[in-house]
Amino acid sequence: MMMYLKNTAGFRLDYFKGMSYDDIRPIFKAKFNANMEFLLKSKEKIEEETDKAIESINHTLAQKAAKRKRLNEEAKHVEELKRHLEIMTDDVYTEATLL
């Protein structure tokens, strides 16, 4: 326990001189529980970030598919318009009758 507290919480071994097991145990429990709580929070946070990343990937894939579909529809519409358009030269003119 003393080595755990030394390595993780930064206690010096001189601090524990003259202390019994019953005196050291509450300090150990407090630091150990704090570390475990931090690790569990970190794990939950990592899982949450992973879920968000997966959701955003799925969302962007759906957006890309919708955009591709929309562009294909627009391309079909443009092709249809091109078929119906007539190209007229600049030399063509019409005679107007005067009133």
PyMOL CGO cylinders between C-alpha atoms (Angstrom):
from pymol import cmd
from pymol.cgo import CYLINDER

trace = [
    CYLINDER, 0.00, 0.00, 0.00, 2.79, 2.40, 0.83, 0.3, 1, 1, 1, 1, 1, 1,
    CYLINDER, 2.79, 2.40, 0.83, 4.47, 1.73, -2.51, 0.3, 1, 1, 1, 1, 1, 1,
    CYLINDER, 4.47, 1.73, -2.51, 1.18, 2.31, -4.35, 0.3, 1, 1, 1, 1, 1, 1,
    CYLINDER, 1.18, 2.31, -4.35, 0.75, 5.64, -2.56, 0.3, 1, 1, 1, 1, 1, 1,
    CYLINDER, 0.75, 5.64, -2.56, 4.37, 6.54, -3.26, 0.3, 1, 1, 1, 1, 1, 1,
    CYLINDER, 4.37, 6.54, -3.26, 4.11, 5.75, -6.97, 0.3, 1, 1, 1, 1, 1, 1,
    CYLINDER, 4.11, 5.75, -6.97, 0.64, 7.07, -7.73, 0.3, 1, 1, 1, 1, 1, 1,
    CYLINDER, 0.64, 7.07, -7.73, -0.08, 9.81, -5.20, 0.3, 1, 1, 1, 1, 1, 1,
    CYLINDER, -0.08, 9.81, -5.20, 3.45, 11.13, -4.68, 0.3, 1, 1, 1, 1, 1, 1,
    CYLINDER, 3.45, 11.13, -4.68, 3.79, 10.36, -0.98, 0.3, 1, 1, 1, 1, 1, 1,
    CYLINDER, 3.79, 10.36, -0.98, 7.27, 9.90, 0.49, 0.3, 1, 1, 1, 1, 1, 1,
    CYLINDER, 7.27, 9.90, 0.49, 8.03, 6.85, 2.60, 0.3, 1, 1, 1, 1, 1, 1,
    CYLINDER, 8.03, 6.85, 2.60, 9.08, 9.13, 5.46, 0.3, 1, 1, 1, 1, 1, 1,
    CYLINDER, 9.08, 9.13, 5.46, 5.46, 10.25, 5.72, 0.3, 1, 1, 1, 1, 1, 1,
    CYLINDER, 5.46, 10.25, 5.72, 4.40, 6.73, 6.76, 0.3, 1, 1, 1, 1, 1, 1,
    CYLINDER, 4.40, 6.73, 6.76, 7.05, 6.21, 9.46, 0.3, 1, 1, 1, 1, 1, 1,
    CYLINDER, 7.05, 6.21, 9.46, 5.42, 5.51, 12.79, 0.3, 1, 1, 1, 1, 1, 1,
    CYLINDER, 5.42, 5.51, 12.79, 2.00, 4.89, 11.20, 0.3, 1, 1, 1, 1, 1, 1,
    CYLINDER, 2.00, 4.89, 11.20, 0.16, 1.61, 11.60, 0.3, 1, 1, 1, 1, 1, 1,
    CYLINDER, 0.16, 1.61, 11.60, -1.75, -0.31, 8.97, 0.3, 1, 1, 1, 1, 1, 1,
    CYLINDER, -1.75, -0.31, 8.97, -5.02, 1.10, 10.34, 0.3, 1, 1, 1, 1, 1, 1,
    CYLINDER, -5.02, 1.10, 10.34, -3.72, 4.65, 9.80, 0.3, 1, 1, 1, 1, 1, 1,
    CYLINDER, -3.72, 4.65, 9.80, -2.48, 4.02, 6.25, 0.3, 1, 1, 1, 1, 1, 1,
    CYLINDER, -2.48, 4.02, 6.25, -5.54, 2.07, 5.04, 0.3, 1, 1, 1, 1, 1, 1,
    CYLINDER, -5.54, 2.07, 5.04, -7.99, 5.08, 4.85, 0.3, 1, 1, 1, 1, 1, 1,
    CYLINDER, -7.99, 5.08, 4.85, -5.44, 7.12, 2.88, 0.3, 1, 1, 1, 1, 1, 1,
    CYLINDER, -5.44, 7.12, 2.88, -4.91, 4.20, 0.51, 0.3, 1, 1, 1, 1, 1, 1,
    CYLINDER, -4.91, 4.20, 0.51, -8.66, 3.64, 0.07, 0.3, 1, 1, 1, 1, 1, 1,
    CYLINDER, -8.66, 3.64, 0.07, -9.28, 7.30, -0.72, 0.3, 1, 1, 1, 1, 1, 1,
    CYLINDER, -9.28, 7.30, -0.72, -6.50, 7.52, -3.34, 0.3, 1, 1, 1, 1, 1, 1,
    CYLINDER, -6.50, 7.52, -3.34, -7.31, 4.12, -4.85, 0.3, 1, 1, 1, 1, 1, 1,
    CYLINDER, -7.31, 4.12, -4.85, -11.02, 4.92, -5.16, 0.3, 1, 1, 1, 1, 1, 1,
    CYLINDER, -11.02, 4.92, -5.16, -10.21, 8.30, -6.72, 0.3, 1, 1, 1, 1, 1, 1,
    CYLINDER, -10.21, 8.30, -6.72, -7.97, 6.61, -9.32, 0.3, 1, 1, 1, 1, 1, 1,
    CYLINDER, -7.97, 6.61, -9.32, -10.57, 3.95, -10.10, 0.3, 1, 1, 1, 1, 1, 1,
    CYLINDER, -10.57, 3.95, -10.10, -13.29, 6.59, -10.48, 0.3, 1, 1, 1, 1, 1, 1,
    CYLINDER, -13.29, 6.59, -10.48, -11.06, 8.53, -12.89, 0.3, 1, 1, 1, 1, 1, 1,
    CYLINDER, -11.06, 8.53, -12.89, -10.35, 5.40, -14.93, 0.3, 1, 1, 1, 1, 1, 1,
    CYLINDER, -10.35, 5.40, -14.93, -14.02, 4.49, -15.15, 0.3, 1, 1, 1, 1, 1, 1,
    CYLINDER, -14.02, 4.49, -15.15, -14.92, 8.03, -16.22, 0.3, 1, 1, 1, 1, 1, 1,
    CYLINDER, -14.92, 8.03, -16.22, -12.19, 7.91, -18.83, 0.3, 1, 1, 1, 1, 1, 1,
    CYLINDER, -12.19, 7.91, -18.83, -13.48, 4.59, -20.14, 0.3, 1, 1, 1, 1, 1, 1,
    CYLINDER, -13.48, 4.59, -20.14, -17.05, 5.94, -20.34, 0.3, 1, 1, 1, 1, 1, 1,
    CYLINDER, -17.05, 5.94, -20.34, -15.83, 9.09, -22.06, 0.3, 1, 1, 1, 1, 1, 1,
    CYLINDER, -15.83, 9.09, -22.06, -13.84, 7.06, -24.59, 0.3, 1, 1, 1, 1, 1, 1,
    CYLINDER, -13.84, 7.06, -24.59, -16.89, 4.91, -25.33, 0.3, 1, 1, 1, 1, 1, 1,
    CYLINDER, -16.89, 4.91, -25.33, -19.01, 8.03, -25.74, 0.3, 1, 1, 1, 1, 1, 1,
    CYLINDER, -19.01, 8.03, -25.74, -16.50, 9.57, -28.17, 0.3, 1, 1, 1, 1, 1, 1,
    CYLINDER, -16.50, 9.57, -28.17, -16.36, 6.31, -30.13, 0.3, 1, 1, 1, 1, 1, 1,
    CYLINDER, -16.36, 6.31, -30.13, -20.14, 6.25, -30.39, 0.3, 1, 1, 1, 1, 1, 1,
    CYLINDER, -20.14, 6.25, -30.39, -20.17, 9.86, -31.61, 0.3, 1, 1, 1, 1, 1, 1,
    CYLINDER, -20.17, 9.86, -31.61, -17.50, 9.09, -34.21, 0.3, 1, 1, 1, 1, 1, 1,
    CYLINDER, -17.50, 9.09, -34.21, -19.41, 6.09, -35.53, 0.3, 1, 1, 1, 1, 1, 1,
    CYLINDER, -19.41, 6.09, -35.53, -22.61, 8.13, -35.66, 0.3, 1, 1, 1, 1, 1, 1,
    CYLINDER, -22.61, 8.13, -35.66, -20.91, 10.93, -37.58, 0.3, 1, 1, 1, 1, 1, 1,
    CYLINDER, -20.91, 10.93, -37.58, -19.39, 8.45, -40.04, 0.3, 1, 1, 1, 1, 1, 1,
    CYLINDER, -19.39, 8.45, -40.04, -22.81, 6.92, -40.68, 0.3, 1, 1, 1, 1, 1, 1,
    CYLINDER, -22.81, 6.92, -40.68, -24.32, 10.39, -40.97, 0.3, 1, 1, 1, 1, 1, 1,
    CYLINDER, -24.32, 10.39, -40.97, -21.72, 11.55, -43.50, 0.3, 1, 1, 1, 1, 1, 1,
    CYLINDER, -21.72, 11.55, -43.50, -22.16, 8.37, -45.55, 0.3, 1, 1, 1, 1, 1, 1,
    CYLINDER, -22.16, 8.37, -45.55, -25.89, 9.03, -45.72, 0.3, 1, 1, 1, 1, 1, 1,
    CYLINDER, -25.89, 9.03, -45.72, -25.24, 12.64, -46.73, 0.3, 1, 1, 1, 1, 1, 1,
    CYLINDER, -25.24, 12.64, -46.73, -22.83, 11.55, -49.47, 0.3, 1, 1, 1, 1, 1, 1,
    CYLINDER, -22.83, 11.55, -49.47, -25.36, 9.06, -50.82, 0.3, 1, 1, 1, 1, 1, 1,
    CYLINDER, -25.36, 9.06, -50.82, -28.10, 11.70, -50.86, 0.3, 1, 1, 1, 1, 1, 1,
    CYLINDER, -28.10, 11.70, -50.86, -25.79, 14.20, -52.59, 0.3, 1, 1, 1, 1, 1, 1,
    CYLINDER, -25.79, 14.20, -52.59, -24.78, 11.60, -55.20, 0.3, 1, 1, 1, 1, 1, 1,
    CYLINDER, -24.78, 11.60, -55.20, -28.44, 10.82, -55.87, 0.3, 1, 1, 1, 1, 1, 1,
    CYLINDER, -28.44, 10.82, -55.87, -29.33, 14.52, -56.16, 0.3, 1, 1, 1, 1, 1, 1,
    CYLINDER, -29.33, 14.52, -56.16, -26.41, 15.14, -58.56, 0.3, 1, 1, 1, 1, 1, 1,
    CYLINDER, -26.41, 15.14, -58.56, -27.45, 12.18, -60.71, 0.3, 1, 1, 1, 1, 1, 1,
    CYLINDER, -27.45, 12.18, -60.71, -31.01, 13.53, -60.90, 0.3, 1, 1, 1, 1, 1, 1,
    CYLINDER, -31.01, 13.53, -60.90, -29.72, 16.98, -61.85, 0.3, 1, 1, 1, 1, 1, 1,
    CYLINDER, -29.72, 16.98, -61.85, -27.46, 15.46, -64.52, 0.3, 1, 1, 1, 1, 1, 1,
    CYLINDER, -27.46, 15.46, -64.52, -30.43, 13.60, -66.01, 0.3, 1, 1, 1, 1, 1, 1,
    CYLINDER, -30.43, 13.60, -66.01, -32.44, 16.82, -66.01, 0.3, 1, 1, 1, 1, 1, 1,
    CYLINDER, -32.44, 16.82, -66.01, -29.61, 18.71, -67.74, 0.3, 1, 1, 1, 1, 1, 1,
    CYLINDER, -29.61, 18.71, -67.74, -29.29, 15.99, -70.38, 0.3, 1, 1, 1, 1, 1, 1,
    CYLINDER, -29.29, 15.99, -70.38, -33.01, 16.18, -71.03, 0.3, 1, 1, 1, 1, 1, 1,
    CYLINDER, -33.01, 16.18, -71.03, -32.83, 19.96, -71.41, 0.3, 1, 1, 1, 1, 1, 1,
    CYLINDER, -32.83, 19.96, -71.41, -29.88, 19.69, -73.80, 0.3, 1, 1, 1, 1, 1, 1,
    CYLINDER, -29.88, 19.69, -73.80, -31.88, 17.36, -76.03, 0.3, 1, 1, 1, 1, 1, 1,
    CYLINDER, -31.88, 17.36, -76.03, -34.68, 19.91, -76.32, 0.3, 1, 1, 1, 1, 1, 1,
    CYLINDER, -34.68, 19.91, -76.32, -32.49, 22.94, -76.92, 0.3, 1, 1, 1, 1, 1, 1,
    CYLINDER, -32.49, 22.94, -76.92, -31.80, 24.17, -80.42, 0.3, 1, 1, 1, 1, 1, 1,
    CYLINDER, -31.80, 24.17, -80.42, -28.59, 25.95, -81.14, 0.3, 1, 1, 1, 1, 1, 1,
    CYLINDER, -28.59, 25.95, -81.14, -29.19, 29.01, -83.29, 0.3, 1, 1, 1, 1, 1, 1,
    CYLINDER, -29.19, 29.01, -83.29, -26.43, 30.91, -85.01, 0.3, 1, 1, 1, 1, 1, 1,
    CYLINDER, -26.43, 30.91, -85.01, -25.95, 34.62, -84.54, 0.3, 1, 1, 1, 1, 1, 1,
    CYLINDER, -25.95, 34.62, -84.54, -26.60, 35.28, -88.24, 0.3, 1, 1, 1, 1, 1, 1,
    CYLINDER, -26.60, 35.28, -88.24, -30.26, 34.43, -87.98, 0.3, 1, 1, 1, 1, 1, 1,
    CYLINDER, -30.26, 34.43, -87.98, -32.54, 37.43, -87.85, 0.3, 1, 1, 1, 1, 1, 1,
    CYLINDER, -32.54, 37.43, -87.85, -36.21, 38.07, -88.27, 0.3, 1, 1, 1, 1, 1, 1,
    CYLINDER, -36.21, 38.07, -88.27, -37.84, 40.80, -90.30, 0.3, 1, 1, 1, 1, 1, 1,
    CYLINDER, -37.84, 40.80, -90.30, -40.23, 42.93, -88.42, 0.3, 1, 1, 1, 1, 1, 1,
    CYLINDER, -40.23, 42.93, -88.42, -43.16, 44.66, -90.02, 0.3, 1, 1, 1, 1, 1, 1,
    CYLINDER, -43.16, 44.66, -90.02, -43.60, 48.30, -89.24, 0.3, 1, 1, 1, 1, 1, 1,
    CYLINDER, -43.60, 48.30, -89.24, -46.84, 49.44, -87.78, 0.3, 1, 1, 1, 1, 1, 1,
]
cmd.load_cgo(trace, "trace")
